[in-house]
Structures are given as structure tokens and as C-alpha cells.
Amino acid sequence: QVQLVESGGGSEEAGGSLSLSCVLSGRPFTLYAMGWFRQAPGKQREFVAAINRPGHNTAYAPSVKGRFIISRDNARNTVYLQMNRLQPEDTAVYYCAGATGSSYYTRESFYDYWGQGTQVTVTP
């Protein structure tokens, strides 16, 4: 059974940085393309970033491109989201997700497994 556990959320001032981690267990990590999504209060969950299995190809939502970086360490079964120049609009619960497939994926429907989420709060 695949499990995803996020960590690294918290509170930060606007302009600051936070780093999220997500560890996958239960199946080989290299089977999965990985993604980060977020859900702000009163809004639908939205795509943030995605990375393919080897880690060579990535995709970002326009709202975070140039500020956030997704990466993965296949030896550590971990995907990361480095969030820089944070804005109050980045406040949300952040979820990591895993998808079987050879590409990267921006749509929720491609993802089979989800973490429990971690709260990120950005204060003005």
C-alpha cells in the first residue's frame, strides 16, 4: 500500500521561503511521477508543480513559476517543493501526489495516491 507523508509546512512572512518534503513508502518511488497541489480556504484544489519519474522534466502553475522549484531524490523516496518569494496568496494546504506513468501530470485525475496535506500560511 502506497503512503505519502508531507512535512515542512508552517508560517512565514511574505517574501520568505519554505521547503516542503514528501516521502513515499510501500512501492518503489521510481514507479511514480509526482506532483504538488494546494487548496486554499473556500477554493478548489489546484495544481502547483509536477515532475516526471527521473526528475528531468517539470511543470509549474503560472502563479508559482519562477518562485517555486520541484525536485526529487529517488534514493531517498522523496519529492520536494522549494517555495521562494512567498505571497499571502500562497496560503493553502499543500498536498503531494503520486501518479503511475512516464510523463509529468498537471491534472488531479492522473494521480492515484495522495498525502494528508500540510498547512502553509503566509502573512503580509
DSSP file with accessible surface (Angstrom, degrees, kcal/mol):
  #  RESIDUE AA STRUCTURE BP1 BP2  ACC     N-H-->O    O-->H-N    N-H-->O    O-->H-N    TCO  KAPPA ALPHA  PHI   PSI    X-CA   Y-CA   Z-CA
    1    1 A Q              0   0  193      0, 0.0     2,-0.3     0, 0.0    26,-0.1   0.000 360.0 360.0 360.0 128.1    0.0    0.0    0.0
    2    2 A V        -     0   0   12     24,-0.2     2,-0.4    22,-0.1    24,-0.2  -0.581 360.0-174.3 -80.3 134.3    1.4    3.3   -1.0
    3    3 A Q  E     -A   25   0A 113     22,-2.4    22,-2.4    -2,-0.3     2,-0.4  -0.991   9.0-163.2-127.8 141.3    1.6    6.1    1.6
    4    4 A L  E     -A   24   0A  10    110,-0.4   112,-0.5    -2,-0.4     2,-0.5  -0.989   6.1-172.7-123.2 129.3    2.7    9.7    1.1
    5    5 A V  E     -A   23   0A  79     18,-1.9    18,-2.2    -2,-0.4     2,-0.2  -0.971   6.9-158.8-128.5 116.9    3.6   11.8    4.1
    6    6 A E  E     +A   22   0A   7     -2,-0.5     2,-0.3    16,-0.2    16,-0.2  -0.593  15.3 169.2 -89.5 154.9    4.3   15.5    3.7
    7    7 A S  E     +A   21   0A  62     14,-2.4    14,-2.7    -2,-0.2   111,-0.1  -0.961  42.1  65.9-152.7 165.2    6.3   17.7    6.1
    8    8 A G        +     0   0   40     -2,-0.3    11,-0.3     1,-0.2    14,-0.1   0.382  60.6 135.1 104.3  -2.7    7.8   21.2    6.2
    9    9 A G        +     0   0   28     12,-0.1     2,-0.3     9,-0.1    -1,-0.2  -0.128  20.5 116.0 -70.0 174.9    4.7   23.4    6.3
   10   10 A G  E     -d  120   0B  31    109,-1.2   111,-2.8   108,-0.1     2,-0.4  -0.988  61.1 -50.2 159.3-159.8    4.3   26.3    8.7
   11   11 A S  E     +d  121   0B  82     -2,-0.3     2,-0.3   109,-0.2   111,-0.2  -0.902  48.7 167.1-115.3 139.2    4.0   30.0    8.8
   12   12 A E  E     -d  122   0B  64    109,-2.5   111,-2.3    -2,-0.4     2,-0.1  -0.987  34.3-108.4-147.0 153.6    6.2   32.5    7.0
   13   13 A E  E >   -d  123   0B 132     -2,-0.3     3,-2.2   109,-0.2    73,-0.2  -0.469  51.5 -83.6 -79.3 153.9    6.2   36.2    6.2
   14   14 A A  T 3  S+     0   0   45    109,-2.6    73,-0.2     1,-0.3    -1,-0.1  -0.303 118.9  30.0 -55.6 138.0    5.6   37.4    2.7
   15   15 A G  T 3  S+     0   0   56     71,-3.2    70,-0.6     1,-0.3    -1,-0.3   0.211 101.3 108.1  93.0 -13.5    8.9   37.4    0.7
   16   16 A G    <   -     0   0   18     -3,-2.2    70,-2.5    70,-0.2     2,-0.3  -0.078  62.8-117.4 -86.0-171.0   10.3   34.5    2.7
   17   17 A S        -     0   0   53     67,-0.2     2,-0.3    68,-0.2    67,-0.2  -0.940  21.3-178.3-132.4 150.4   10.8   30.8    1.8
   18   18 A L  E     - B   0  83A  28     65,-2.2    65,-3.3    -2,-0.3     2,-0.4  -0.979  14.4-147.2-141.1 153.3    9.6   27.4    2.9
   19   19 A S  E     - B   0  82A  50    -11,-0.3     2,-0.3    -2,-0.3    63,-0.2  -0.988  10.2-161.4-125.5 128.7   10.5   23.9    1.8
   20   20 A L  E     - B   0  81A   0     61,-2.7    61,-2.3    -2,-0.4     2,-0.3  -0.821   4.4-165.3-105.0 148.2    8.1   21.0    1.7
   21   21 A S  E     -AB   7  80A  28    -14,-2.7   -14,-2.4    -2,-0.3     2,-0.4  -0.939   4.8-168.5-128.0 154.5    9.1   17.4    1.6
   22   22 A a  E     -AB   6  79A   0     57,-1.8    57,-2.4    -2,-0.3     2,-0.5  -0.948   6.6-158.8-146.3 121.6    7.0   14.3    0.8
   23   23 A V  E     -AB   5  78A  65    -18,-2.2   -18,-1.9    -2,-0.4     2,-0.4  -0.867   6.3-153.6-104.3 131.6    8.2   10.7    1.4
   24   24 A L  E     +A    4   0A   1     53,-2.6     2,-0.3    -2,-0.5   -20,-0.2  -0.877  18.6 173.5-103.0 135.0    6.6    7.8   -0.5
   25   25 A S  E     +A    3   0A  51    -22,-2.4   -22,-2.4    -2,-0.4    52,-0.0  -0.922  48.4  49.1-134.9 160.6    6.6    4.3    1.0
   26   26 A G  S    S+     0   0   53     -2,-0.3   -24,-0.2   -24,-0.2    -1,-0.1   0.042 107.9  37.9 104.1 -28.2    5.1    1.0    0.1
   27   27 A R  S    S-     0   0  124    -24,-0.1     2,-0.1   -26,-0.1   -24,-0.1  -0.965 104.5 -71.5-144.6 161.2    6.1    0.7   -3.5
   28   28 A P    >   -     0   0   75      0, 0.0     3,-1.8     0, 0.0     4,-0.2  -0.362  38.9-140.6 -59.5 128.1    9.3    1.8   -5.4
   29   29 A F  G >  S+     0   0    2      1,-0.3     3,-2.0    45,-0.2    46,-0.1   0.825  96.6  67.4 -59.6 -33.6    9.4    5.5   -5.6
   30   30 A T  G 3  S+     0   0   75      1,-0.3    -1,-0.3    44,-0.2    23,-0.0   0.556  85.8  70.8 -72.0  -4.1   10.7    5.4   -9.2
   31   31 A L  G <  S+     0   0   58     -3,-1.8    70,-0.8     1,-0.1     2,-0.5   0.650  93.6  73.0 -76.4 -14.8    7.4    4.0  -10.4
   32   32 A Y  E <   -E  100   0B   1     -3,-2.0     2,-0.3    -4,-0.2    68,-0.2  -0.880  64.8-148.7-120.3 131.2    5.7    7.3   -9.8
   33   33 A A  E     -E   99   0B   0     66,-3.1    66,-3.0    -2,-0.5     2,-0.3  -0.636  36.0-142.9 -74.4 148.0    5.6   10.7  -11.3
   34   34 A M  E     +EF  98  51B   0     17,-2.0    17,-2.8    -2,-0.3     2,-0.3  -0.867  21.2 180.0-123.1 152.7    5.0   13.2   -8.5
   35   35 A G  E     -EF  97  50B   0     62,-2.4    62,-2.2    -2,-0.3     2,-0.4  -0.963  19.9-139.3-145.4 160.2    3.0   16.4   -8.1
   36   36 A W  E     +EF  96  49B   0     13,-3.2    12,-2.6    -2,-0.3    13,-1.8  -0.989  23.5 175.2-119.7 135.3    2.2   19.1   -5.6
   37   37 A F  E     -EF  95  47B   2     58,-2.9    58,-2.9    -2,-0.4     2,-0.3  -0.848  10.4-156.2-128.3 165.7   -1.3   20.6   -5.4
   38   38 A R  E     -EF  94  46B  13      8,-2.4     8,-3.3    -2,-0.3     2,-0.4  -0.992   7.9-157.7-145.5 154.0   -2.8   23.1   -3.0
   39   39 A Q  E     -E   93   0B  75     54,-2.2    54,-2.4    -2,-0.3     6,-0.2  -0.962  10.7-160.5-135.0 115.0   -6.2   24.1   -1.6
   40   40 A A    >   -     0   0   23      4,-0.4     3,-2.3    -2,-0.4    52,-0.2  -0.551  44.5 -75.2 -86.7 158.6   -6.9   27.5   -0.2
   41   41 A P  T 3  S+     0   0  111      0, 0.0    -1,-0.1     0, 0.0     3,-0.1  -0.270 118.7   5.1 -56.3 128.4   -9.9   28.1    2.1
   42   42 A G  T 3  S+     0   0   91      1,-0.2     2,-0.3    -3,-0.1    -2,-0.0   0.543 114.4  99.2  76.9   6.7  -13.1   28.2    0.1
   43   43 A K  S <  S-     0   0  146     -3,-2.3    -1,-0.2     1,-0.0     2,-0.1  -0.830  75.8-101.8-123.6 162.6  -11.4   27.3   -3.1
   44   44 A Q        -     0   0  175     -2,-0.3    -4,-0.4     1,-0.1     2,-0.1  -0.436  48.6 -90.9 -77.0 156.1  -10.9   24.1   -5.2
   45   45 A R        -     0   0   67     -6,-0.2     2,-0.3    -2,-0.1    -6,-0.3  -0.438  51.3-164.3 -65.7 140.5   -7.7   22.2   -5.1
   46   46 A E  E     -F   38   0B  88     -8,-3.3    -8,-2.4    -2,-0.1     2,-0.1  -0.926  22.2 -99.4-132.8 155.0   -5.3   23.4   -7.8
   47   47 A F  E     +F   37   0B  35     -2,-0.3   -10,-0.2   -10,-0.2     3,-0.1  -0.429  36.1 168.2 -69.2 141.1   -2.2   22.2   -9.5
   48   48 A V  E     -     0   0B   0    -12,-2.6    13,-2.5     1,-0.4     2,-0.3   0.704  59.0 -22.4-116.9 -56.4    1.2   23.7   -8.3
   49   49 A A  E     -FG  36  60B   0    -13,-1.8   -13,-3.2    11,-0.2    -1,-0.4  -0.990  50.7-163.9-159.2 156.1    4.0   21.6   -9.8
   50   50 A A  E     -FG  35  59B   0      9,-2.2     9,-2.0    -2,-0.3     2,-0.3  -0.983   0.6-167.2-145.6 156.3    4.8   18.2  -11.2
   51   51 A I  E     -FG  34  58B   4    -17,-2.8   -17,-2.0    -2,-0.3     7,-0.2  -0.997  21.2-122.7-145.8 142.6    7.9   16.2  -12.0
   52   52 A N        -     0   0   10      5,-2.2     3,-0.4    -2,-0.3    52,-0.2  -0.207  40.7 -90.4 -81.6 178.7    8.5   13.0  -14.0
   53   53 A R  S    S+     0   0   84     50,-0.3   -21,-0.1    48,-0.3    50,-0.1   0.899 124.8  40.6 -62.5 -45.5   10.0    9.8  -12.7
   54   54 A P  S    S-     0   0   68      0, 0.0    -1,-0.3     0, 0.0    20,-0.2   0.744 108.7-121.9 -73.6 -20.3   13.7   10.5  -13.5
   55   55 A G  S    S+     0   0   25     -3,-0.4    17,-0.1     2,-0.2    -2,-0.1   0.562  81.2 114.1  92.7  10.7   13.3   14.1  -12.4
   56   56 A H        +     0   0  153      1,-0.1     2,-0.4    -5,-0.0    -3,-0.0   0.731  68.6  51.6 -86.7 -24.2   14.4   15.6  -15.7
   57   57 A N        +     0   0   87     46,-0.0    -5,-2.2     2,-0.0     2,-0.3  -0.952  63.9 173.7-121.4 136.1   11.1   17.2  -16.7
   58   58 A T  E     -G   51   0B  55     -2,-0.4     2,-0.3    -7,-0.2    -7,-0.2  -0.889  13.8-160.6-135.1 163.2    8.9   19.6  -14.6
   59   59 A A  E     -G   50   0B  17     -9,-2.0    -9,-2.2    -2,-0.3     2,-0.3  -0.987   9.0-166.2-143.8 149.4    5.8   21.7  -15.0
   60   60 A Y  E     -G   49   0B  52     -2,-0.3   -11,-0.2   -11,-0.2   -12,-0.1  -0.979  27.3-110.4-136.7 149.1    4.5   24.6  -12.9
   61   61 A A    >>  -     0   0   11    -13,-2.5     3,-1.8    -2,-0.3     4,-1.5  -0.496  37.6-117.1 -68.3 145.9    1.3   26.6  -12.5
   62   62 A P  T 34 S+     0   0  125      0, 0.0    -1,-0.1     0, 0.0     3,-0.1   0.842 112.4  62.5 -55.9 -32.2    1.8   30.1  -13.9
   63   63 A S  T 34 S+     0   0   60      1,-0.2   -15,-0.1     3,-0.0    -2,-0.0   0.684 115.7  28.8 -69.7 -18.4    1.2   31.6  -10.4
   64   64 A V  T X> S+     0   0    0     -3,-1.8     3,-2.5   -16,-0.2     4,-2.3   0.507  85.7 123.4-117.6  -9.6    4.3   29.9   -9.0
   65   65 A K  T 3< S+     0   0  151     -4,-1.5     4,-0.1     1,-0.3   -16,-0.0  -0.316  82.3  18.7 -60.2 132.2    6.6   29.6  -12.0
   66   66 A G  T 34 S+     0   0   62      2,-0.5    -1,-0.3     1,-0.1     3,-0.1   0.261 125.9  57.4  90.3 -13.1    9.9   31.3  -11.2
   67   67 A R  T <4 S+     0   0   13     -3,-2.5    17,-1.8     1,-0.2     2,-0.3   0.686  99.3  53.0-114.8 -35.9    9.3   31.2   -7.5
   68   68 A F  E  <  -C   83   0A   3     -4,-2.3    -2,-0.5    15,-0.2     2,-0.4  -0.786  61.1-162.5-106.0 149.5    8.8   27.5   -6.7
   69   69 A I  E     -C   82   0A  89     13,-2.5    13,-3.0    -2,-0.3     2,-0.4  -0.991   3.1-158.9-132.8 124.8   11.0   24.6   -7.5
   70   70 A I  E     +C   81   0A   6     -2,-0.4     2,-0.3    11,-0.2    11,-0.2  -0.827  23.5 157.9 -99.0 140.3   10.0   20.9   -7.5
   71   71 A S  E     -C   80   0A  51      9,-1.6     9,-3.2    -2,-0.4     2,-0.3  -0.949  22.2-149.0-150.5 169.7   12.7   18.3   -7.3
   72   72 A R  E     -C   79   0A  29     -2,-0.3     2,-0.5     7,-0.3     7,-0.2  -0.997  10.9-152.8-146.4 150.7   13.1   14.7   -6.2
   73   73 A D  E > > -C   78   0A  50      5,-3.0     5,-1.8    -2,-0.3     3,-1.0  -0.929  10.3-170.3-121.9 101.2   15.7   12.4   -4.7
   74   74 A N  T 3 5S+     0   0   49     -2,-0.5     3,-0.4     1,-0.3   -45,-0.2   0.753  85.6  58.9 -68.5 -22.4   14.9    8.9   -5.9
   75   75 A A  T 3 5S+     0   0   94      1,-0.2    -1,-0.3    -3,-0.1   -46,-0.0   0.761 113.2  39.0 -73.7 -24.3   17.5    7.4   -3.5
   76   76 A R  T < 5S-     0   0  171     -3,-1.0    -1,-0.2     2,-0.2    -2,-0.2   0.309 104.8-125.6-106.8   4.3   15.5    9.0   -0.6
   77   77 A N  T   5 +     0   0   64     -4,-0.4   -53,-2.6    -3,-0.4     2,-0.4   0.844  68.5 132.2  56.3  36.9   12.0    8.3   -2.0
   78   78 A T  E   < -BC  23  73A  10     -5,-1.8    -5,-3.0   -55,-0.2     2,-0.4  -0.955  45.9-163.2-130.9 138.2   11.3   12.0   -1.5
   79   79 A V  E     -BC  22  72A   0    -57,-2.4   -57,-1.8    -2,-0.4     2,-0.3  -0.923  19.2-158.2-114.4 144.2    9.9   14.8   -3.6
   80   80 A Y  E     -BC  21  71A  57     -9,-3.2    -9,-1.6    -2,-0.4     2,-0.4  -0.852  15.7-160.4-121.6 155.6   10.5   18.4   -2.5
   81   81 A L  E     -BC  20  70A   0    -61,-2.3   -61,-2.7    -2,-0.3     2,-0.6  -0.913   9.8-163.5-134.9 107.2    8.9   21.8   -3.1
   82   82 A Q  E     -BC  19  69A  65    -13,-3.0   -13,-2.5    -2,-0.4     2,-0.6  -0.834   9.9-163.4 -89.1 120.7   11.1   24.8   -2.5
   83   83 A M  E     +BC  18  68A   0    -65,-3.3   -65,-2.2    -2,-0.6     2,-0.3  -0.925  11.9 176.9-114.2 114.5    8.9   27.9   -2.2
   84   84 A N        +     0   0   44    -17,-1.8   -67,-0.2    -2,-0.6   -68,-0.1  -0.756  59.3  20.7-113.8 162.1   10.6   31.2   -2.6
   85   85 A R  S    S-     0   0  146    -70,-0.6    -1,-0.2    -2,-0.3   -68,-0.2   0.919  86.2-156.5  47.4  50.7    9.3   34.8   -2.6
   86   86 A L        -     0   0    2    -70,-2.5   -71,-3.2    -3,-0.3   -70,-0.2  -0.226  10.1-160.1 -60.6 147.1    6.1   33.6   -0.8
   87   87 A Q    >   -     0   0   73    -73,-0.2     3,-2.6   -72,-0.1     4,-0.3  -0.894  32.7-111.3-124.4 154.4    3.0   35.7   -1.1
   88   88 A P  G >  S+     0   0   47      0, 0.0     3,-1.9     0, 0.0    34,-0.4   0.839 117.0  66.2 -54.8 -30.4   -0.2   35.7    1.1
   89   89 A E  G 3  S+     0   0  129      1,-0.3   -49,-0.0   -49,-0.0    -3,-0.0   0.609  87.8  68.8 -66.7 -12.7   -2.0   34.1   -1.9
   90   90 A D  G <   +     0   0    1     -3,-2.6    -1,-0.3     2,-0.0     2,-0.2   0.531  69.9 120.7 -81.5  -6.2    0.2   31.0   -1.4
   91   91 A T    <   +     0   0   33     -3,-1.9     2,-0.3    -4,-0.3    30,-0.2  -0.425  42.1 105.9 -61.7 123.2   -1.6   30.3    1.9
   92   92 A A  E    S- H   0 120B   2     28,-2.1    28,-2.7    -2,-0.2     2,-0.5  -0.965  76.3 -80.4-177.3 170.4   -3.2   26.8    1.5
   93   93 A V  E     -EH  39 119B  36    -54,-2.4   -54,-2.2    -2,-0.3     2,-0.5  -0.862  48.7-146.5 -88.4 127.6   -3.0   23.2    2.5
   94   94 A Y  E     -EH  38 118B   0     24,-3.2    24,-2.0    -2,-0.5     2,-0.4  -0.854  15.0-169.0-102.9 132.4   -0.4   21.6    0.2
   95   95 A Y  E     -E   37   0B  41    -58,-2.9   -58,-2.9    -2,-0.5     2,-0.3  -0.943  11.3-149.7-119.9 138.5   -0.7   18.0   -0.9
   96   96 A a  E     -E   36   0B   0     -2,-0.4    19,-2.4   -60,-0.2     2,-0.3  -0.765  20.6-172.9 -99.3 156.3    1.8   15.8   -2.7
   97   97 A A  E     -EI  35 114B   0    -62,-2.2   -62,-2.4    -2,-0.3     2,-0.4  -0.987  15.6-141.5-148.7 152.6    0.5   13.1   -5.0
   98   98 A G  E     -EI  34 113B   0     15,-2.3    14,-2.1    -2,-0.3    15,-1.8  -0.955  14.4-173.7-122.1 138.8    1.8   10.1   -7.0
   99   99 A A  E     -E   33   0B   0    -66,-3.0   -66,-3.1    -2,-0.4     2,-0.4  -0.992  24.1-128.8-130.7 135.2    0.9    9.0  -10.5
  100  100 A T  E     +E   32   0B  83     -2,-0.4     2,-0.2    10,-0.3   -68,-0.2  -0.678  65.7  87.3 -79.0 133.9    1.9    5.9  -12.4
  101  101 A G  S    S-     0   0   20    -70,-0.8   -48,-0.3    -2,-0.4   -68,-0.1  -0.721  78.6-103.0 149.9 162.8    3.1    6.9  -15.8
  102  102 A S  S    S+     0   0   86     -2,-0.2   -49,-0.1   -50,-0.1     2,-0.1   0.487  95.5  52.6 -95.4  -4.1    6.2    8.1  -17.8
  103  103 A S  S    S-     0   0   54    -51,-0.1     2,-0.3    -3,-0.1   -50,-0.3  -0.213  89.6 -93.6-109.9-161.2    5.4   11.8  -18.0
  104  104 A Y        -     0   0   85    -52,-0.2     2,-0.4   -71,-0.1   -52,-0.1  -0.897  38.5-147.0-113.5 157.2    4.5   14.5  -15.6
  105  105 A Y        -     0   0   36     -2,-0.3   -54,-0.1   -71,-0.2   -46,-0.1  -0.974  24.3-177.5-135.7 134.4    0.9   15.4  -14.9
  106  106 A T        +     0   0   67     -2,-0.4     2,-0.4   -56,-0.1   -59,-0.2   0.523  65.1  83.4-105.1  -9.1   -0.9   18.6  -14.1
  107  107 A R  S >  S-     0   0  158      1,-0.1     3,-1.7   -61,-0.1     4,-0.3  -0.822  72.9-136.5-103.0 137.7   -4.5   17.2  -13.7
  108  108 A E  G >  S+     0   0   70     -2,-0.4     3,-2.1     1,-0.3    -1,-0.1   0.827  99.0  69.5 -55.9 -35.0   -5.7   15.6  -10.4
  109  109 A S  G 3  S+     0   0   91      1,-0.3    -1,-0.3     3,-0.0    -3,-0.0   0.696  91.2  60.5 -64.7 -17.8   -7.3   12.8  -12.3
  110  110 A F  G <  S+     0   0   93     -3,-1.7     2,-0.4   -11,-0.1   -10,-0.3   0.662  88.2  91.3 -79.3 -16.2   -4.0   11.3  -13.2
  111  111 A Y    <   -     0   0   13     -3,-2.1   -12,-0.3    -4,-0.3     3,-0.1  -0.681  47.2-179.1 -93.5 134.3   -2.9   10.9   -9.6
  112  112 A D        +     0   0   84    -14,-2.1     2,-0.4    -2,-0.4   -13,-0.2   0.703  67.7  43.0 -97.2 -28.5   -3.6    7.6   -7.7
  113  113 A Y  E     -I   98   0B  80    -15,-1.8   -15,-2.3  -110,-0.0     2,-0.3  -0.974  61.5-172.4-130.6 142.5   -2.2    8.4   -4.3
  114  114 A W  E     -I   97   0B  72     -2,-0.4  -110,-0.4   -17,-0.2   -17,-0.2  -0.962  17.5-131.4-134.4 145.9   -2.4   11.5   -2.1
  115  115 A G        -     0   0    9    -19,-2.4  -110,-0.2    -2,-0.3     3,-0.1  -0.279  34.2-105.6 -82.1 179.9   -0.8   12.7    1.1
  116  116 A Q        -     0   0  115   -112,-0.5  -111,-0.1     1,-0.2   -21,-0.1   0.616  62.1-115.5 -85.7 -13.3   -2.7   14.1    4.1
  117  117 A G        -     0   0   12    -21,-0.1     2,-0.4     1,-0.0   -22,-0.2   0.095  17.3-126.6  96.3 151.7   -1.6   17.7    3.4
  118  118 A T  E     - H   0  94B  24    -24,-2.0   -24,-3.2  -111,-0.1     2,-0.3  -0.999  24.4-118.4-137.5 137.6    0.5   20.2    5.2
  119  119 A Q  E     - H   0  93B  89     -2,-0.4  -109,-1.2   -26,-0.2     2,-0.5  -0.564  24.4-172.8 -81.9 132.5   -0.6   23.8    6.0
  120  120 A V  E     -dH  10  92B   0    -28,-2.7   -28,-2.1    -2,-0.3     2,-0.5  -0.996   4.5-175.0-121.3 124.2    1.4   26.7    4.6
  121  121 A T  E     -d   11   0B  49   -111,-2.8  -109,-2.5    -2,-0.5     2,-0.5  -0.986   6.1-166.7-122.9 126.2    0.4   30.2    5.9
  122  122 A V  E     -d   12   0B   6     -2,-0.5  -109,-0.2   -34,-0.4   -31,-0.2  -0.961   9.7-155.6-115.6 120.0    2.0   33.3    4.5
  123  123 A T  E      d   13   0B  53   -111,-2.3  -109,-2.6    -2,-0.5    -2,-0.0  -0.705 360.0 360.0 -96.2 145.8    1.4   36.5    6.5
  124  124 A P              0   0  142      0, 0.0    -1,-0.1     0, 0.0   -37,-0.0  -0.229 360.0 360.0 -62.9 360.0    1.6   40.0    4.9
